[in-house]
Amino acid sequence: MLTRYKQAVERAIPHLAVKNGVVNIDSIWVATSIPYDLLQEILAREDLILPENVERISIRSRVHAGEQGGKPRGRTKSGRRKVRN
């Protein structure tokens, strides 16, 4: 069964965004819907065939770790009450 998941990953990688020769594990996760733990196991294999434009796969995940991009959310303008004299 692991070979089928490996083939799914190999088929998905050429269709993903490559930045400086690196594909992000989160992109593969979203494209294939393979469980994250299983995906890490597949990417650790040495027989994974990568396209010519992909040098490596970054296994540092922003989604799985729970990191969020953008500005930290704080109090909004509408949340403050103005006091008038």
C-alpha positions in Angstrom: 0.0 0.0 0.0 2.9 2.3 0.7 4.0 2.1 -2.9 0.6 3.5 -4.1 1.1 6.5 -1.8 4.6 6.9 -3.1 3.3 6.9 -6.7 0.7 9.5 -5.8 3.4 11.8 -4.3 5.6 11.3 -7.4 2.7 12.2 -9.7 1.7 15.3 -7.7 5.2 16.9 -7.3 5.6 18.0 -10.9 2.3 20.0 -10.6 3.4 21.9 -7.5 5.1 25.2 -7.1 8.9 24.9 -6.9 10.9 27.8 -5.3 14.6 27.7 -5.7 14.5 23.9 -6.3 12.5 23.2 -3.2 9.0 21.9 -2.8 7.2 22.3 0.6 5.7 19.3 2.3 2.6 21.4 3.0 2.0 21.7 -0.8 2.3 17.9 -1.2 0.0 17.4 1.8 -2.7 19.7 0.3 -2.4 18.2 -3.2 -2.6 14.5 -2.2 -4.5 14.5 1.1 -2.2 11.8 2.4 -2.0 11.8 6.2 1.0 13.9 7.4 2.7 11.1 9.3 2.5 8.8 6.3 3.7 11.6 4.0 6.8 12.0 6.2 7.5 8.3 6.0 7.2 8.4 2.2 9.5 11.4 1.8 12.1 9.8 3.9 12.5 6.9 1.4 15.5 7.0 -0.8 13.7 5.6 -3.9 11.4 8.6 -4.4 11.8 9.9 -7.9 11.9 13.7 -8.2 11.5 15.8 -11.3 14.6 17.6 -12.7 13.6 21.0 -11.4 13.2 19.7 -7.8 16.4 19.4 -5.8 14.8 18.6 -2.4 11.6 18.6 -0.4 11.4 20.8 2.7 9.8 18.8 5.5 9.4 21.8 7.8 5.7 22.3 7.9 3.9 25.5 8.8 0.5 24.1 8.6 1.0 21.0 10.7 3.0 22.9 13.4 0.1 25.3 13.7 2.0 28.4 12.7 0.1 31.3 11.3 1.3 33.9 8.9 0.4 37.6 8.9 0.2 40.1 11.6 -0.8 39.1 15.1 -4.4 39.8 15.8 -5.0 42.4 18.3 -7.8 44.7 19.4 -9.6 46.3 16.5 -10.8 49.9 16.3 -14.4 48.9 16.5 -13.7 47.0 19.7 -12.7 50.2 21.6 -15.4 52.4 23.1 -15.1 56.1 22.8 -16.0 58.2 25.8 -17.6 61.6 25.1 -17.8 64.3 27.6 
